[in-house]
Amino acid sequence: MKAFSVCYTFESNIQWEQMTTELGTSVEEVTDEVLNRLEGSRFVTLQGDAGTCIINAALVRQVRVVDLEN
């Protein structure tokens, strides 16, 4: 399993989510998956260190994916 950290930037807040995927997954593939999830629904559930939270997808200003193994 490969670990990624996804940063969602809002107007006045930042939320982090931890994601695990298969070994051959690249940062671009995870970014595409996250953007498709944001475009496909109005609210998105995030799994982070602080627990589970629900965000309004329309309020996300920027998404950044970080490979935790590099």
PyMOL Python script that loads the backbone (N, CA, C, O; Angstrom):
from pymol import cmd

cmd.read_pdbstr("""\
ATOM      1  N   MET A   1       0.847  -1.184   0.000  1.00  0.00           N
ATOM      2  CA  MET A   1       0.000   0.000   0.000  1.00  0.00           C
ATOM      3  C   MET A   1       0.890   1.244   0.000  1.00  0.00           C
ATOM      4  O   MET A   1       1.970   1.252   0.592  1.00  0.00           O
ATOM      5  N   LYS A   2       0.426   2.271  -0.661  1.00  0.00           N
ATOM      6  CA  LYS A   2       1.147   3.526  -0.770  1.00  0.00           C
ATOM      7  C   LYS A   2       0.332   4.620  -0.093  1.00  0.00           C
ATOM      8  O   LYS A   2      -0.886   4.681  -0.264  1.00  0.00           O
ATOM      9  N   ALA A   3       0.989   5.480   0.670  1.00  0.00           N
ATOM     10  CA  ALA A   3       0.299   6.507   1.452  1.00  0.00           C
ATOM     11  C   ALA A   3       0.452   7.880   0.803  1.00  0.00           C
ATOM     12  O   ALA A   3       1.531   8.252   0.342  1.00  0.00           O
ATOM     13  N   PHE A   4      -0.648   8.618   0.779  1.00  0.00           N
ATOM     14  CA  PHE A   4      -0.673   9.985   0.279  1.00  0.00           C
ATOM     15  C   PHE A   4      -1.365  10.867   1.299  1.00  0.00           C
ATOM     16  O   PHE A   4      -2.230  10.413   2.048  1.00  0.00           O
ATOM     17  N   SER A   5      -0.979  12.124   1.320  1.00  0.00           N
ATOM     18  CA  SER A   5      -1.650  13.118   2.136  1.00  0.00           C
ATOM     19  C   SER A   5      -2.240  14.147   1.186  1.00  0.00           C
ATOM     20  O   SER A   5      -1.538  14.674   0.323  1.00  0.00           O
ATOM     21  N   VAL A   6      -3.534  14.437   1.343  1.00  0.00           N
ATOM     22  CA  VAL A   6      -4.233  15.365   0.455  1.00  0.00           C
ATOM     23  C   VAL A   6      -4.599  16.604   1.264  1.00  0.00           C
ATOM     24  O   VAL A   6      -5.215  16.515   2.326  1.00  0.00           O
ATOM     25  N   CYS A   7      -4.205  17.763   0.734  1.00  0.00           N
ATOM     26  CA  CYS A   7      -4.482  19.037   1.388  1.00  0.00           C
ATOM     27  C   CYS A   7      -5.586  19.752   0.631  1.00  0.00           C
ATOM     28  O   CYS A   7      -5.460  20.004  -0.568  1.00  0.00           O
ATOM     29  N   TYR A   8      -6.664  20.079   1.325  1.00  0.00           N
ATOM     30  CA  TYR A   8      -7.777  20.837   0.755  1.00  0.00           C
ATOM     31  C   TYR A   8      -7.691  22.246   1.331  1.00  0.00           C
ATOM     32  O   TYR A   8      -7.779  22.422   2.546  1.00  0.00           O
ATOM     33  N   THR A   9      -7.521  23.254   0.472  1.00  0.00           N
ATOM     34  CA  THR A   9      -7.419  24.633   0.915  1.00  0.00           C
ATOM     35  C   THR A   9      -8.744  25.341   0.666  1.00  0.00           C
ATOM     36  O   THR A   9      -9.295  25.297  -0.434  1.00  0.00           O
ATOM     37  N   PHE A  10      -9.241  25.993   1.708  1.00  0.00           N
ATOM     38  CA  PHE A  10     -10.470  26.777   1.636  1.00  0.00           C
ATOM     39  C   PHE A  10     -10.113  28.250   1.771  1.00  0.00           C
ATOM     40  O   PHE A  10      -8.934  28.597   1.848  1.00  0.00           O
ATOM     41  N   GLU A  11     -11.099  29.102   1.800  1.00  0.00           N
ATOM     42  CA  GLU A  11     -10.862  30.534   1.940  1.00  0.00           C
ATOM     43  C   GLU A  11     -10.125  30.848   3.246  1.00  0.00           C
ATOM     44  O   GLU A  11      -9.196  31.656   3.250  1.00  0.00           O
ATOM     45  N   SER A  12     -10.527  30.224   4.340  1.00  0.00           N
ATOM     46  CA  SER A  12      -9.905  30.541   5.634  1.00  0.00           C
ATOM     47  C   SER A  12      -9.578  29.289   6.445  1.00  0.00           C
ATOM     48  O   SER A  12      -9.480  29.353   7.671  1.00  0.00           O
ATOM     49  N   ASN A  13      -9.409  28.151   5.771  1.00  0.00           N
ATOM     50  CA  ASN A  13      -9.200  26.897   6.492  1.00  0.00           C
ATOM     51  C   ASN A  13      -8.418  25.935   5.602  1.00  0.00           C
ATOM     52  O   ASN A  13      -8.439  26.044   4.376  1.00  0.00           O
ATOM     53  N   ILE A  14      -7.733  24.997   6.238  1.00  0.00           N
ATOM     54  CA  ILE A  14      -7.029  23.932   5.531  1.00  0.00           C
ATOM     55  C   ILE A  14      -7.394  22.610   6.186  1.00  0.00           C
ATOM     56  O   ILE A  14      -7.352  22.493   7.411  1.00  0.00           O
ATOM     57  N   GLN A  15      -7.753  21.614   5.383  1.00  0.00           N
ATOM     58  CA  GLN A  15      -8.077  20.277   5.877  1.00  0.00           C
ATOM     59  C   GLN A  15      -7.132  19.276   5.221  1.00  0.00           C
ATOM     60  O   GLN A  15      -6.856  19.373   4.025  1.00  0.00           O
ATOM     61  N   TRP A  16      -6.635  18.313   6.000  1.00  0.00           N
ATOM     62  CA  TRP A  16      -5.765  17.263   5.490  1.00  0.00           C
ATOM     63  C   TRP A  16      -6.492  15.932   5.559  1.00  0.00           C
ATOM     64  O   TRP A  16      -7.237  15.660   6.500  1.00  0.00           O
ATOM     65  N   GLU A  17      -6.257  15.099   4.532  1.00  0.00           N
ATOM     66  CA  GLU A  17      -6.824  13.764   4.488  1.00  0.00           C
ATOM     67  C   GLU A  17      -5.708  12.777   4.162  1.00  0.00           C
ATOM     68  O   GLU A  17      -4.855  13.049   3.317  1.00  0.00           O
ATOM     69  N   GLN A  18      -5.722  11.639   4.833  1.00  0.00           N
ATOM     70  CA  GLN A  18      -4.768  10.572   4.555  1.00  0.00           C
ATOM     71  C   GLN A  18      -5.424   9.554   3.634  1.00  0.00           C
ATOM     72  O   GLN A  18      -6.536   9.101   3.904  1.00  0.00           O
ATOM     73  N   MET A  19      -4.741   9.189   2.543  1.00  0.00           N
ATOM     74  CA  MET A  19      -5.266   8.207   1.606  1.00  0.00           C
ATOM     75  C   MET A  19      -4.232   7.108   1.409  1.00  0.00           C
ATOM     76  O   MET A  19      -3.030   7.373   1.374  1.00  0.00           O
ATOM     77  N   THR A  20      -4.705   5.875   1.280  1.00  0.00           N
ATOM     78  CA  THR A  20      -3.831   4.765   0.931  1.00  0.00           C
ATOM     79  C   THR A  20      -4.344   4.152  -0.361  1.00  0.00           C
ATOM     80  O   THR A  20      -5.547   3.963  -0.539  1.00  0.00           O
ATOM     81  N   THR A  21      -3.418   3.846  -1.257  1.00  0.00           N
ATOM     82  CA  THR A  21      -3.766   3.272  -2.550  1.00  0.00           C
ATOM     83  C   THR A  21      -2.829   2.103  -2.832  1.00  0.00           C
ATOM     84  O   THR A  21      -2.001   1.739  -1.997  1.00  0.00           O
ATOM     85  N   GLU A  22      -2.971   1.527  -4.012  1.00  0.00           N
ATOM     86  CA  GLU A  22      -2.099   0.426  -4.401  1.00  0.00           C
ATOM     87  C   GLU A  22      -0.702   0.958  -4.711  1.00  0.00           C
ATOM     88  O   GLU A  22      -0.529   2.161  -4.908  1.00  0.00           O
ATOM     89  N   LEU A  23       0.288   0.083  -4.756  1.00  0.00           N
ATOM     90  CA  LEU A  23       1.685   0.475  -4.892  1.00  0.00           C
ATOM     91  C   LEU A  23       1.996   1.265  -6.154  1.00  0.00           C
ATOM     92  O   LEU A  23       2.794   2.200  -6.088  1.00  0.00           O
ATOM     93  N   GLY A  24       1.420   0.943  -7.278  1.00  0.00           N
ATOM     94  CA  GLY A  24       1.772   1.589  -8.538  1.00  0.00           C
ATOM     95  C   GLY A  24       1.089   2.909  -8.805  1.00  0.00           C
ATOM     96  O   GLY A  24       1.190   3.429  -9.916  1.00  0.00           O
ATOM     97  N   THR A  25       0.399   3.470  -7.833  1.00  0.00           N
ATOM     98  CA  THR A  25      -0.383   4.685  -8.032  1.00  0.00           C
ATOM     99  C   THR A  25       0.510   5.917  -7.973  1.00  0.00           C
ATOM    100  O   THR A  25       1.364   6.035  -7.094  1.00  0.00           O
ATOM    101  N   SER A  26       0.305   6.835  -8.921  1.00  0.00           N
ATOM    102  CA  SER A  26       1.094   8.065  -8.952  1.00  0.00           C
ATOM    103  C   SER A  26       0.309   9.217  -8.318  1.00  0.00           C
ATOM    104  O   SER A  26      -0.884   9.098  -8.040  1.00  0.00           O
ATOM    105  N   VAL A  27       1.003  10.326  -8.100  1.00  0.00           N
ATOM    106  CA  VAL A  27       0.386  11.520  -7.526  1.00  0.00           C
ATOM    107  C   VAL A  27      -0.697  12.050  -8.473  1.00  0.00           C
ATOM    108  O   VAL A  27      -1.748  12.507  -8.023  1.00  0.00           O
ATOM    109  N   GLU A  28      -0.441  11.990  -9.771  1.00  0.00           N
ATOM    110  CA  GLU A  28      -1.409  12.476 -10.752  1.00  0.00           C
ATOM    111  C   GLU A  28      -2.698  11.661 -10.715  1.00  0.00           C
ATOM    112  O   GLU A  28      -3.788  12.221 -10.838  1.00  0.00           O
ATOM    113  N   GLU A  29      -2.585  10.351 -10.547  1.00  0.00           N
ATOM    114  CA  GLU A  29      -3.782   9.506 -10.471  1.00  0.00           C
ATOM    115  C   GLU A  29      -4.602   9.813  -9.232  1.00  0.00           C
ATOM    116  O   GLU A  29      -5.831   9.834  -9.290  1.00  0.00           O
ATOM    117  N   VAL A  30      -3.937  10.049  -8.117  1.00  0.00           N
ATOM    118  CA  VAL A  30      -4.651  10.400  -6.883  1.00  0.00           C
ATOM    119  C   VAL A  30      -5.306  11.772  -7.034  1.00  0.00           C
ATOM    120  O   VAL A  30      -6.436  11.971  -6.587  1.00  0.00           O
ATOM    121  N   THR A  31      -4.611  12.710  -7.656  1.00  0.00           N
ATOM    122  CA  THR A  31      -5.181  14.038  -7.884  1.00  0.00           C
ATOM    123  C   THR A  31      -6.428  13.946  -8.750  1.00  0.00           C
ATOM    124  O   THR A  31      -7.439  14.583  -8.452  1.00  0.00           O
ATOM    125  N   ASP A  32      -6.367  13.158  -9.821  1.00  0.00           N
ATOM    126  CA  ASP A  32      -7.542  12.971 -10.675  1.00  0.00           C
ATOM    127  C   ASP A  32      -8.702  12.347  -9.909  1.00  0.00           C
ATOM    128  O   ASP A  32      -9.852  12.750 -10.086  1.00  0.00           O
ATOM    129  N   GLU A  33      -8.408  11.368  -9.061  1.00  0.00           N
ATOM    130  CA  GLU A  33      -9.449  10.723  -8.257  1.00  0.00           C
ATOM    131  C   GLU A  33     -10.111  11.723  -7.314  1.00  0.00           C
ATOM    132  O   GLU A  33     -11.335  11.744  -7.182  1.00  0.00           O
ATOM    133  N   VAL A  34      -9.293  12.554  -6.657  1.00  0.00           N
ATOM    134  CA  VAL A  34      -9.821  13.549  -5.716  1.00  0.00           C
ATOM    135  C   VAL A  34     -10.666  14.581  -6.456  1.00  0.00           C
ATOM    136  O   VAL A  34     -11.754  14.929  -5.996  1.00  0.00           O
ATOM    137  N   LEU A  35     -10.180  15.077  -7.598  1.00  0.00           N
ATOM    138  CA  LEU A  35     -10.934  16.080  -8.352  1.00  0.00           C
ATOM    139  C   LEU A  35     -12.244  15.519  -8.888  1.00  0.00           C
ATOM    140  O   LEU A  35     -13.257  16.218  -8.898  1.00  0.00           O
ATOM    141  N   ASN A  36     -12.238  14.272  -9.332  1.00  0.00           N
ATOM    142  CA  ASN A  36     -13.482  13.638  -9.790  1.00  0.00           C
ATOM    143  C   ASN A  36     -14.473  13.489  -8.646  1.00  0.00           C
ATOM    144  O   ASN A  36     -15.678  13.657  -8.835  1.00  0.00           O
ATOM    145  N   ARG A  37     -13.966  13.175  -7.465  1.00  0.00           N
ATOM    146  CA  ARG A  37     -14.844  13.052  -6.290  1.00  0.00           C
ATOM    147  C   ARG A  37     -15.448  14.407  -5.931  1.00  0.00           C
ATOM    148  O   ARG A  37     -16.619  14.484  -5.559  1.00  0.00           O
ATOM    149  N   LEU A  38     -14.648  15.489  -6.042  1.00  0.00           N
ATOM    150  CA  LEU A  38     -15.160  16.830  -5.740  1.00  0.00           C
ATOM    151  C   LEU A  38     -16.171  17.300  -6.778  1.00  0.00           C
ATOM    152  O   LEU A  38     -17.161  17.943  -6.431  1.00  0.00           O
ATOM    153  N   GLU A  39     -15.931  16.987  -8.044  1.00  0.00           N
ATOM    154  CA  GLU A  39     -16.844  17.399  -9.106  1.00  0.00           C
ATOM    155  C   GLU A  39     -18.141  16.597  -9.094  1.00  0.00           C
ATOM    156  O   GLU A  39     -19.188  17.098  -9.505  1.00  0.00           O
ATOM    157  N   GLY A  40     -18.073  15.355  -8.623  1.00  0.00           N
ATOM    158  CA  GLY A  40     -19.224  14.469  -8.699  1.00  0.00           C
ATOM    159  C   GLY A  40     -20.247  14.622  -7.602  1.00  0.00           C
ATOM    160  O   GLY A  40     -21.354  14.097  -7.721  1.00  0.00           O
ATOM    161  N   SER A  41     -19.912  15.326  -6.537  1.00  0.00           N
ATOM    162  CA  SER A  41     -20.871  15.455  -5.450  1.00  0.00           C
ATOM    163  C   SER A  41     -20.759  16.821  -4.786  1.00  0.00           C
ATOM    164  O   SER A  41     -19.747  17.511  -4.907  1.00  0.00           O
ATOM    165  N   ARG A  42     -21.811  17.186  -4.091  1.00  0.00           N
ATOM    166  CA  ARG A  42     -21.853  18.499  -3.437  1.00  0.00           C
ATOM    167  C   ARG A  42     -21.085  18.498  -2.120  1.00  0.00           C
ATOM    168  O   ARG A  42     -20.429  19.481  -1.776  1.00  0.00           O
ATOM    169  N   PHE A  43     -21.171  17.398  -1.390  1.00  0.00           N
ATOM    170  CA  PHE A  43     -20.457  17.262  -0.121  1.00  0.00           C
ATOM    171  C   PHE A  43     -19.553  16.043  -0.186  1.00  0.00           C
ATOM    172  O   PHE A  43     -19.903  15.032  -0.795  1.00  0.00           O
ATOM    173  N   VAL A  44     -18.376  16.144   0.451  1.00  0.00           N
ATOM    174  CA  VAL A  44     -17.391  15.070   0.442  1.00  0.00           C
ATOM    175  C   VAL A  44     -16.993  14.763   1.880  1.00  0.00           C
ATOM    176  O   VAL A  44     -16.803  15.672   2.688  1.00  0.00           O
ATOM    177  N   THR A  45     -16.871  13.486   2.190  1.00  0.00           N
ATOM    178  CA  THR A  45     -16.431  13.051   3.515  1.00  0.00           C
ATOM    179  C   THR A  45     -14.932  12.829   3.504  1.00  0.00           C
ATOM    180  O   THR A  45     -14.416  12.104   2.653  1.00  0.00           O
ATOM    181  N   LEU A  46     -14.223  13.453   4.450  1.00  0.00           N
ATOM    182  CA  LEU A  46     -12.775  13.314   4.558  1.00  0.00           C
ATOM    183  C   LEU A  46     -12.421  12.471   5.771  1.00  0.00           C
ATOM    184  O   LEU A  46     -13.033  12.599   6.831  1.00  0.00           O
ATOM    185  N   GLN A  47     -11.426  11.606   5.603  1.00  0.00           N
ATOM    186  CA  GLN A  47     -10.910  10.788   6.698  1.00  0.00           C
ATOM    187  C   GLN A  47      -9.532  11.334   7.071  1.00  0.00           C
ATOM    188  O   GLN A  47      -8.571  11.122   6.330  1.00  0.00           O
ATOM    189  N   GLY A  48      -9.417  12.019   8.181  1.00  0.00           N
ATOM    190  CA  GLY A  48      -8.148  12.617   8.585  1.00  0.00           C
ATOM    191  C   GLY A  48      -7.722  12.179   9.965  1.00  0.00           C
ATOM    192  O   GLY A  48      -8.348  11.317  10.583  1.00  0.00           O
ATOM    193  N   ASP A  49      -6.646  12.784  10.442  1.00  0.00           N
ATOM    194  CA  ASP A  49      -6.136  12.483  11.776  1.00  0.00           C
ATOM    195  C   ASP A  49      -7.114  12.896  12.867  1.00  0.00           C
ATOM    196  O   ASP A  49      -7.190  12.260  13.918  1.00  0.00           O
ATOM    197  N   ALA A  50      -7.856  13.958  12.613  1.00  0.00           N
ATOM    198  CA  ALA A  50      -8.803  14.469  13.601  1.00  0.00           C
ATOM    199  C   ALA A  50     -10.142  13.754  13.536  1.00  0.00           C
ATOM    200  O   ALA A  50     -11.066  14.116  14.263  1.00  0.00           O
ATOM    201  N   GLY A  51     -10.265  12.753  12.686  1.00  0.00           N
ATOM    202  CA  GLY A  51     -11.512  12.023  12.545  1.00  0.00           C
ATOM    203  C   GLY A  51     -12.145  12.280  11.193  1.00  0.00           C
ATOM    204  O   GLY A  51     -11.471  12.671  10.241  1.00  0.00           O
ATOM    205  N   THR A  52     -13.431  12.059  11.121  1.00  0.00           N
ATOM    206  CA  THR A  52     -14.174  12.224   9.879  1.00  0.00           C
ATOM    207  C   THR A  52     -14.869  13.576   9.862  1.00  0.00           C
ATOM    208  O   THR A  52     -15.471  13.982  10.856  1.00  0.00           O
ATOM    209  N   CYS A  53     -14.786  14.279   8.722  1.00  0.00           N
ATOM    210  CA  CYS A  53     -15.517  15.539   8.581  1.00  0.00           C
ATOM    211  C   CYS A  53     -16.126  15.603   7.189  1.00  0.00           C
ATOM    212  O   CYS A  53     -15.649  14.963   6.253  1.00  0.00           O
ATOM    213  N   ILE A  54     -17.173  16.377   7.075  1.00  0.00           N
ATOM    214  CA  ILE A  54     -17.873  16.562   5.809  1.00  0.00           C
ATOM    215  C   ILE A  54     -17.610  17.980   5.332  1.00  0.00           C
ATOM    216  O   ILE A  54     -17.779  18.940   6.085  1.00  0.00           O
ATOM    217  N   ILE A  55     -17.192  18.108   4.063  1.00  0.00           N
ATOM    218  CA  ILE A  55     -16.900  19.429   3.517  1.00  0.00           C
ATOM    219  C   ILE A  55     -17.817  19.703   2.331  1.00  0.00           C
ATOM    220  O   ILE A  55     -18.282  18.781   1.660  1.00  0.00           O
ATOM    221  N   ASN A  56     -18.064  20.975   2.087  1.00  0.00           N
ATOM    222  CA  ASN A  56     -18.800  21.414   0.914  1.00  0.00           C
ATOM    223  C   ASN A  56     -17.797  21.516  -0.232  1.00  0.00           C
ATOM    224  O   ASN A  56     -16.867  22.319  -0.165  1.00  0.00           O
ATOM    225  N   ALA A  57     -17.971  20.724  -1.266  1.00  0.00           N
ATOM    226  CA  ALA A  57     -17.013  20.662  -2.369  1.00  0.00           C
ATOM    227  C   ALA A  57     -16.893  21.993  -3.111  1.00  0.00           C
ATOM    228  O   ALA A  57     -15.844  22.279  -3.688  1.00  0.00           O
ATOM    229  N   ALA A  58     -17.930  22.795  -3.106  1.00  0.00           N
ATOM    230  CA  ALA A  58     -17.902  24.073  -3.813  1.00  0.00           C
ATOM    231  C   ALA A  58     -16.982  25.089  -3.138  1.00  0.00           C
ATOM    232  O   ALA A  58     -16.582  26.064  -3.774  1.00  0.00           O
ATOM    233  N   LEU A  59     -16.641  24.887  -1.878  1.00  0.00           N
ATOM    234  CA  LEU A  59     -15.804  25.840  -1.147  1.00  0.00           C
ATOM    235  C   LEU A  59     -14.307  25.542  -1.259  1.00  0.00           C
ATOM    236  O   LEU A  59     -13.490  26.330  -0.784  1.00  0.00           O
ATOM    237  N   VAL A  60     -13.941  24.431  -1.872  1.00  0.00           N
ATOM    238  CA  VAL A  60     -12.525  24.068  -2.011  1.00  0.00           C
ATOM    239  C   VAL A  60     -11.883  24.962  -3.061  1.00  0.00           C
ATOM    240  O   VAL A  60     -12.369  25.054  -4.188  1.00  0.00           O
ATOM    241  N   ARG A  61     -10.773  25.628  -2.684  1.00  0.00           N
ATOM    242  CA  ARG A  61     -10.072  26.532  -3.593  1.00  0.00           C
ATOM    243  C   ARG A  61      -8.879  25.857  -4.263  1.00  0.00           C
ATOM    244  O   ARG A  61      -8.561  26.162  -5.412  1.00  0.00           O
ATOM    245  N   GLN A  62      -8.217  24.943  -3.556  1.00  0.00           N
ATOM    246  CA  GLN A  62      -7.025  24.299  -4.090  1.00  0.00           C
ATOM    247  C   GLN A  62      -6.882  22.917  -3.470  1.00  0.00           C
ATOM    248  O   GLN A  62      -7.242  22.706  -2.312  1.00  0.00           O
ATOM    249  N   VAL A  63      -6.348  21.967  -4.260  1.00  0.00           N
ATOM    250  CA  VAL A  63      -6.074  20.620  -3.781  1.00  0.00           C
ATOM    251  C   VAL A  63      -4.617  20.304  -4.066  1.00  0.00           C
ATOM    252  O   VAL A  63      -4.127  20.537  -5.171  1.00  0.00           O
ATOM    253  N   ARG A  64      -3.925  19.772  -3.062  1.00  0.00           N
ATOM    254  CA  ARG A  64      -2.529  19.379  -3.238  1.00  0.00           C
ATOM    255  C   ARG A  64      -2.360  17.965  -2.707  1.00  0.00           C
ATOM    256  O   ARG A  64      -2.827  17.651  -1.612  1.00  0.00           O
ATOM    257  N   VAL A  65      -1.691  17.108  -3.480  1.00  0.00           N
ATOM    258  CA  VAL A  65      -1.444  15.732  -3.082  1.00  0.00           C
ATOM    259  C   VAL A  65       0.045  15.551  -2.845  1.00  0.00           C
ATOM    260  O   VAL A  65       0.864  15.901  -3.695  1.00  0.00           O
ATOM    261  N   VAL A  66       0.394  14.997  -1.678  1.00  0.00           N
ATOM    262  CA  VAL A  66       1.781  14.779  -1.303  1.00  0.00           C
ATOM    263  C   VAL A  66       2.017  13.287  -1.114  1.00  0.00           C
ATOM    264  O   VAL A  66       1.288  12.619  -0.382  1.00  0.00           O
ATOM    265  N   ASP A  67       3.052  12.771  -1.789  1.00  0.00           N
ATOM    266  CA  ASP A  67       3.445  11.376  -1.634  1.00  0.00           C
ATOM    267  C   ASP A  67       4.268  11.266  -0.356  1.00  0.00           C
ATOM    268  O   ASP A  67       5.349  11.848  -0.262  1.00  0.00           O
ATOM    269  N   LEU A  68       3.765  10.526   0.624  1.00  0.00           N
ATOM    270  CA  LEU A  68       4.431  10.450   1.924  1.00  0.00           C
ATOM    271  C   LEU A  68       5.652   9.526   1.917  1.00  0.00           C
ATOM    272  O   LEU A  68       6.406   9.498   2.890  1.00  0.00           O
ATOM    273  N   GLU A  69       5.851   8.783   0.851  1.00  0.00           N
ATOM    274  CA  GLU A  69       6.973   7.856   0.804  1.00  0.00           C
ATOM    275  C   GLU A  69       8.169   8.412   0.052  1.00  0.00           C
ATOM    276  O   GLU A  69       9.187   7.728  -0.050  1.00  0.00           O
ATOM    277  N   ASN A  70       8.088   9.613  -0.474  1.00  0.00           N
ATOM    278  CA  ASN A  70       9.217  10.255  -1.171  1.00  0.00           C
ATOM    279  C   ASN A  70       9.711  11.437  -0.389  1.00  0.00           C
ATOM    280  O   ASN A  70      10.654  12.106  -0.811  1.00  0.00           O
TER     281      ASN A  70
END
""", "prot")
cmd.dss("prot")
cmd.show_as("cartoon", "prot")
cmd.util.cbc("prot")
cmd.orient("prot")
